[in-house]
Amino acid sequence: MSGVAAFLLRRKGGDRWHFTDVLAWIWLAFGLIVMMGPVVWLGLSSFKTRAALSEFPPSLMPTQTETRIVAGHDKPLELYTVTLEDGSQKVMAQVRRIGLVATMVDPDNPQVQVRVPIDKRQPVKQVTFAWSNYTDPLERFNFFGFLRNSIFVTVCATLITLLINSMAAYALSKYQFKGRTAVMMVILATLMVPLSVIMVPVYMVVRGLNLFDSLWGVILPTVATPTGVFLLRQYMLTIPDELIDAARMDKASEWQIFWRIVLPLAAPALAVLAIFSVMWRWNDFLWPLIVLSRQELYTLPVGLSAFSGELNVQWHYVLAMTMVTMIPVILVFVFLQRFVTTGIAGTGMK
């Protein structure tokens, strides 16, 4: 910890603060707020009640109006800080509200009732975490079924993507044949074709192969990605051709060269592609929505749409389940993040 503290607290000016030190800390703080601010807001909002989410102006912390049991009333009454006519303030409980006027009582003396304009009262707030936002969907909806389907689709699609894209990248980077550059240009040109253009033809192919309403119909059309081929090809160009020639002289087959030499050396680029693939498949909503019609086959993004009705959206459940769905992606990034810099930097070398 002493080394970390020395690194964070070191200054360009020695014992004194230099203006570049101040600018660096301001820039780091600004970047931290921009990157982590929405995540923190999402996490805290996921613990808010449905009523707290509709409050304006919104609060950062999940708060709820305090309640108190008052004699003569069956249900707990909400507490408010009321500004009386003489300018004093007192905590009172609200019995009812009619229009712009609320009927308040003294919790210690329930016989005393006063009518107060609603702009003369402020709710007494307390920080309360609504854990039911997480527990209720797990009990009332098939959340674990949606989670199982998403894991199956993400894992299978990622593994097939890594295999197919790495084989194509190996051929385009290490084999010499006519039209190699043209093939690569055609693959990259497909990046300019939006999904909405090819959606109908791909749907017809899936329908013709009897993959409609199947998880494999979600997986197979998305396994070949031009981004993955380009990323892996650029990295494999950095692998020396002499290493492959030496393996061929030792009677190694092409598959052995690819599996035992090229793939281990391309591990950083494969890790980067794996992160991208997990994010693509885990967050995909449109294509599973088109292919899948049975609710038991829904993935998490499609399953979360069950919280959105025709007239209202249960945002407290949506935010909570969104936080849960972020956990697998975060874990994948934590385990593979050390390869990101090496993999992306290596794709630009030749």
Secondary structure, DSSP 8 states (H G I E B T S, - for coil): -HHHHHHHH--TTTTS--HHHHHHHHHHHHHHHHHHHHHHHHHHHTTS-HHHHT-SS--SS-EEE-EE--TT-SS-EEEEEEE-TTS-EEEEEEEEEETTEEEEEETTEEEEEEEEEGGGEEE-EEE---THHHHHHHHHS-HHHHHHHHHHHHHHHHHHHHHHHHHHHHHHHH---TTHHHHHHHHHHGGGS-HHHHHHHHHHHHHHTT-TTSHHHHHGGGS--HHHHHHHHHHHTTS-HHHHHHHHHTT--HHHIIIIIIHHHTHHHHHHHHHHHHHHHHH--HHHHHH--SGGG--HHHHGGGGB-SS-B-HHHHHHHHHHHHHHHHHHHHHHGGGHHHHHHHTT--
